[in-house]
Amino acid sequence: MNSGRSASVRTILLDVEGTTTPLDFVYKVLFPYAGSHVQGFLERHGASPDVQQDLNALRQENLEDARRGLKPPALSHDEATESLVAYVEWLILRDRKSTPLKSLEGKIWEEGYRSGELRSWIFEDVPPALKRWHEEQRTVSIFSSGSVLAQRLLFGHTTAGDLTRYLSFYFDTTVGSKTDPGSYEKIATVLRSSTLDMLFITDVTAELDAAKAAGLQTLLCLRPGNRPQPANTYKLIRSFTEVGASNESM
């Protein structure tokens, strides 16, 4: 992106894992927490309507996985908690971007955040950047495969404090896949913004491909521990301090 387009950026859309938050927090803290607490959570809350909605969708997903020959853990005829837990753990191990799974994980993490067991890790450059963009009257929003609830909890309970006051909107896979250009067009409609005025920052080139196809400006975020990406020509940043610094990256 060249500095000549900097004035057009009114909306910043951020990925979470590998962009605002270390991958280790997601894969070594959040996912294991959900896996180890899912059984107790379902025993306590499995009958509630919102949890039942997640479980019904997961049952359909289990049938589709079996139909596709993926050999998921079979659900027992009486759908005992143990068989549902086994399937949820199977999905977590595969990092499945499943909307009902992410919804259920968010509910489990909510208990962890409320109890103080969980506290989100955030890269140190993120809080001052969010504050700066907010003061510049830019709309800052999140687009993550994690549920909206999970996003709100993560940014509301960070080691740097509550950062939700700097964030305007949260989007998850209910708007579509992060690799589908249509998802970014839907987000632009909700934000009442032209895609040309939006900047998307993530660590995954496939997501940048989709955002670019939708007309968004893009930056590839390189963080310690991130997965290698295919060869590409995207402009790189290693810190949010580079975004908008002297109008060089926005």
N, C-alpha and C positions, 0 to 999 in steps of 0.2 A: 504494500500500500504506500502511496506517495503522500507527502505532506500536503499536497494540494487538495487532497480530499479530507483533510483533518476536520475542517469546519462542519462537514456533513454528518459526522458521527454524533448522533443524539441518543442512541441506544446501544448499550454494551450487553451482550449475552455471553454468559460464562458457563463453561463446563465445570464439574466439581472434581472428581478424582483425577489426579495427575495435573490439575490446573490450579485450583484453589487449595486442594487438600492432598497430602501425600498418599500415594497408592498404598503404602504400608498401613495407614490408618484404616482404609477400607478393607484390605484383604487380611490383615493380621489382627484387627480389633473388631470392626463392625460385623463382618461376615461370620467369624467364629462366635461372636456374642449371640447373633441370631440363631446359629445352628445349635448352640448349647442351651438356649433358653426356649426354643420353639415348643418343646413338649410341655413344659410347665405353663407356658403362655396359653396353649390350646386347652389344657386341662382347666385353666381358670376362666378363659374367655371364648372357648370354642363355640358356645351356643349363641353368642351375641350376633345380631343380624349382619353387622359390617364384616365380622370375621367369617361368618358363613358365606357371605358373598365372595370373599377371597378364596375360600376352600372350594366352593362350587366351581369357580373358574379354574382352579388348579386341578380339580377332578377331570374337567374337560381337556385340560392340557396333558394330563397323564394318559388319557385315551388316545390323543393325537400322537404323543411320543411313542406309545406302543404300536399304533398303526404304522408309523414311519420306521419301525424296527429299531428304535433306539434303546430298547430294553430297560425302561425305567423300573424302579421298584413297584411291584404290583400293589394296588390298594386292596385291602381285604374286603370281603363282601359286606361285613358290618361296618366298614370304614373306621376301624379302630384308630385311636390317636397315633399309635405306634407306626402304622403303615403310612399315615399322612406325614408324620415326622420324617420317616425314611425318605419319602419323595421330596420333601422340602430340602433336606440335607443334600440329596442328589443334585437338585437344581442349583443350590448354593455352590457346590463344588465345581459345577460347570459354568459358574458366573452367568447363568441364564438371565437375559434381559426380559424377564417375564413381568408383565404389569401386575397380576395378582400376587406373585412372589414378592415384588418390591413393595406392594401395599402391605402385605403381612409383615415383612421385615421392618417397615416403618413403625408399625404398631408395637412390635417387640422392642425396638430401640427406644420408643417413647418411654417405656417403663425404665429402661436403663438410664436415660438422660434425667428423668424425673427423680430417680433415686440417687443420682450423683455418681453411679458406676461408670457412666460414659461422659467423656468430655472431648470435644472435637479438636483434632489437630489442624491448624491452618498455617500455610506458609507465611512467614513474618511480614512479607511485603503486601499481603492481601488487605489487612485492615486499613492501613493508611491510604491505599489506592481506592478502596471502596469509599472512604470518607472524602477523598479528593474529588472523585467522580460525582459523588452526591452534591458536594458544594458547587461543582460546575454545572449542576442541574441536568446531568445526564441520567437517563433511565437505565438502571442496572438490574438485570434479571438473570435467572438461573435456568439452564436447560440440562437436565440430568436424567439418566435412566432410573435413578432412585426416585421414589414417590415424592410428591409435593410435601407430604408430612415429614418424610425423612430429611428433605432439604431444609425445611423450616427448623427442625430440631437441630440439625448439624450447625447451621449458622446462628442459631439462638443459644447454643451452649458450647462456644469455642473456648480455647485456652486464653483467648484475647477478649473474652466477654461476648455479649449479645451484639451480633452484626446485622440483625434483620432490619434495623432502622435504615440501613443503606440500600436495601433491596426492595424492588417494587413488585416484581412478579416471579412466579416459580412455574416451570413447565416440566412435565415428565412424559413418559411414553404414551399417555392417553392422547397426546396430540399427534403421535406418530413416531416412527423410528428416527434416531439421530442421523441416520445415513440416507434419509429421504428428503429431497429438496422441499417437498410439500409441507413437511413439518415446520420448516422455517418460514414458509409463506403464511401458514396458519398463525404462527407466533406473531409475525408482523401485523396481521389483521387484528389480533387481540390487543397489541400494543399501539394500534393506530399509527403505525410507522411504515415508511417505505423501506423495503429491504436494503435499498442503496444507502440508507442512513444508519444501518446497523453494522456493528462489529461483533464477530463471534470469535471467541478465544477458547481453544481446546488443545489437547495433546494428541489427538487422533486425526490423521490425515483424511480418512474416509468420511469423517464428520465435516471436515473443512471442505471436502469435495462437494458434499450436498449443500452446505451453506453457500458456497461460491456459486453453485448452479442456480440457487435461488436469488442471487444478486447481492448477498451480504459481503462486507469486507471481512477479512480473515487474518488471524495470527496463529501460528503454531507455537504452543507453549512447551518449552523444554525444562523439565524438573528432574532433580535427582531421583533415580529409581524408576523413571518412566520407561515404557517399552519402546524399543527401536521402531521407527516408522519407515515405510518405503521411501525411496528417493523422491524428492518433491521440490517444488520451487517456492513454497510458502515462506513468507517472512517469519523469522524466528525471534522469540523473546525468551529470556530466562527468568525474568522478574516483571511484575506489574509496574515497577518503576520505569520501565522502558515504554510503557503504553502512554502516549501523549506527552512524553518528556520532550520539551522544546519542539513540540509538534512534529516529532520525527516518526512516530509510529501510529498516529491517528490522523 
